[in-house]
Amino acid sequence: MTTKASTTRKRSQTKVTAKVEVNGKKTPALQIQNLSIGKIIPDPMQPRKTFNEMLLLQLSESIKKHGVLQPITVRKSKNDYVIVMGERRYRASKLAGKKTIPCIVRTYNNNDVRKFKSSKICKDRMLSRLKKPRRLLT
């Protein structure tokens, strides 16, 4: 299996498409698009209701210096894109004054999104609890 990536520029929107060869056929595996932050909206069904402002400011400074290192994941809505994963990166990018953000555009149904977000938040909380004792030791 081989992977080949290509970049195209269209209307100030960069698209990176990775093509994977499966059974002799090249098929798109991943598309990363730089979308306008104004076309992206937070998911109104986001289970996480609070965001630590200090951590968002730290992430914002990192984004100013290094850019967004991991694209957010969005799904297409009627006229815009709804965040599936990466609302902290989205908020920090807005704080950093970014006009665009790298996104992976995927198709999800609402039930899948809710299940995924709930499990992600549980995993994040568990990781956070594991990191606390380590912070106390250092």
C-alpha positions, -999 to 999 in steps of 0.1 A, spaced: 0 0 0 14 34 -10 4 69 0 7 100 -22 -3 135 -11 -10 164 -34 -18 200 -27 -41 223 -47 -50 259 -42 -85 271 -51 -100 304 -40 -76 308 -11 -86 274 2 -58 249 4 -67 212 0 -44 184 8 -55 151 -5 -38 119 5 -43 91 -20 -40 55 -8 -35 27 -33 -58 -2 -24 -60 -32 -48 -43 -12 -75 -67 18 -73 -59 52 -58 -86 65 -36 -87 97 -15 -81 88 21 -80 122 37 -87 158 28 -74 187 48 -89 221 39 -81 255 52 -115 269 59 -125 304 69 -131 306 107 -162 326 99 -178 296 81 -173 273 111 -196 271 141 -194 252 174 -217 223 178 -248 234 198 -249 198 211 -214 201 225 -214 182 258 -184 202 271 -199 234 285 -168 251 301 -134 259 287 -105 269 308 -96 305 297 -60 303 309 -54 271 289 -71 286 258 -48 317 260 -18 293 263 -30 274 233 -36 306 214 0 317 220 12 284 207 -9 287 176 4 322 170 40 308 172 36 274 155 2 274 138 -25 247 143 -6 214 144 -36 191 143 -66 199 120 -100 201 136 -127 178 123 -159 194 110 -191 182 92 -209 201 65 -241 218 75 -265 238 53 -243 270 48 -214 263 72 -194 237 90 -201 223 125 -172 213 147 -170 176 156 -136 176 172 -113 205 181 -134 233 196 -105 243 219 -82 247 188 -110 266 171 -115 290 200 -77 294 205 -73 301 168 -99 329 170 -81 343 200 -49 342 180 -65 363 152 -64 335 126 -86 339 96 -85 302 85 -80 269 103 -70 235 89 -100 211 89 -109 176 80 -144 175 65 -162 143 73 -198 130 71 -214 120 104 -249 115 116 -260 133 148 -261 101 168 -226 91 159 -213 126 169 -230 125 203 -216 91 211 -181 101 199 -180 133 219 -192 117 251 -166 90 249 -139 116 241 -148 137 271 -147 107 294 -112 98 280 -100 134 284 -112 134 320 -94 101 328 -62 114 312 -65 146 332 -68 127 365 -38 106 356 -17 137 349 -25 154 383 -4 131 405 25 135 380 22 173 384 24 170 421 56 150 420 74 174 397 
